[in-house]
Every structure is written in C-alpha cells, then in structure tokens.
Amino acid sequence: MEAVLITPEDISVIAESIAIYTFCAIFAALFLISAIRFVFILFVPNSEIDELIQKRNDLISEIARLQDKKIKLLESE
C-alpha cells in the first residue's frame, strides 16, 4: 500500500466543494419548503389551515404546561 499525501491545495478544494454542496443543499431545501407551502396554501381551504394552526397552538401550550409540571415535580423531590 502506498501512502497518499494530501496537500493544502487538496484540502482547500475539498473544503470549497463541501461549502458549495452545503449551500446548494440549503437552497434546495428552502425551495422545496416554499413549493410545499405554495401548494398547501393553494389547495387547502383557509378554514382547515386555521384549524391546524389552532391545533398546533393547543399542542404547544400543552407541552409548555407539561414541562412546567415536570419542573415542579423535579423541584419537589
């Protein structure tokens, strides 16, 4: 087996490639999220969206309530 030397230029090229691919992946993810939101808003009635938002808010408040309860139980021990 021969040893392969990696030069600083090689490391620089690898780092640039990783940065470019990361940027492209983030851009593609944001584009996909925007497309999904557009289709969701276009085809789902406002009443259903409002209902889902209300359910989400209820779940968030329930999680906060349970976390507070957990903290109180841990403090009482």
FENRAVEN-V400637 format. One record per residue. N is the residue number from 0. RES is the residue in one small letter. PSI is psi in whole degrees, -180 to 180 (999 if undefined). OMEGA is omega in whole degrees, 0 to 359 (999 if undefined). D_LAST is the distance of its C-alpha to the last C-alpha in Angstrom with 1 decimal. Layout:
N&RES&PSI&OMEGA&D_LAST  N&RES&PSI&OMEGA&D_LAST
This chain:
0&m&134&178&61.1  1&e&143&177&61.8  2&a&140&179&59.3  3&v&125&179&58.9  4&l&134&177&58.6  5&i&122&181&56.6  6&t&163&176&58.1  7&p&-32&178&56.4  8&e&-39&178&58.3  9&d&-42&179&56.9  10&i&-40&179&53.4  11&s&-43&179&54.3  12&v&-42&179&55.7  13&i&-44&180&52.6  14&a&-42&178&50.3  15&e&-41&179&52.6  16&s&-44&179&52.6  17&i&-42&180&48.8  18&a&-43&180&48.6  19&i&-46&180&51.3  20&y&-36&177&49.7  21&t&-45&178&46.3  22&f&-45&180&48.0  23&c&-40&180&49.8  24&a&-42&178&46.7  25&i&-44&179&44.9  26&f&-44&179&48.0  27&a&-40&179&48.4  28&a&-43&178&44.8  29&l&-40&178&45.2  30&f&-43&180&48.6  31&l&-42&178&47.2  32&i&-42&179&44.3  33&s&-41&180&47.0  34&a&-42&179&49.2  35&i&-43&178&46.5  36&r&-43&181&45.7  37&f&-48&180&49.4  38&v&-41&180&49.9  39&f&-47&181&46.8  40&i&-35&183&48.0  41&l&-40&189&51.6  42&f&-12&182&51.1  43&v&129&180&48.0  44&p&152&182&48.6  45&n&-35&181&46.8  46&s&-39&178&45.2  47&e&-39&178&43.5  48&i&-45&179&42.3  49&d&-39&179&40.9  50&e&-43&178&39.2  51&l&-39&178&37.6  52&i&-42&179&36.5  53&q&-42&178&34.9  54&k&-42&179&33.1  55&r&-45&180&31.8  56&n&-39&177&30.7  57&d&-42&179&28.9  58&l&-40&179&27.1  59&i&-44&180&26.1  60&s&-35&178&24.7  61&e&-42&177&22.9  62&i&-44&179&21.3  63&a&-41&180&20.3  64&r&-43&180&18.8  65&l&-36&177&16.8  66&q&-41&177&15.6  67&d&-42&179&14.6  68&k&-41&179&12.7  69&k&-43&179&10.9  70&i&-43&179&10.2  71&k&-40&179&8.9  72&l&-41&179&6.5  73&l&-36&179&5.4  74&e&-31&182&5.5  75&s&-17&181&3.8  76&e&999&999&0.0
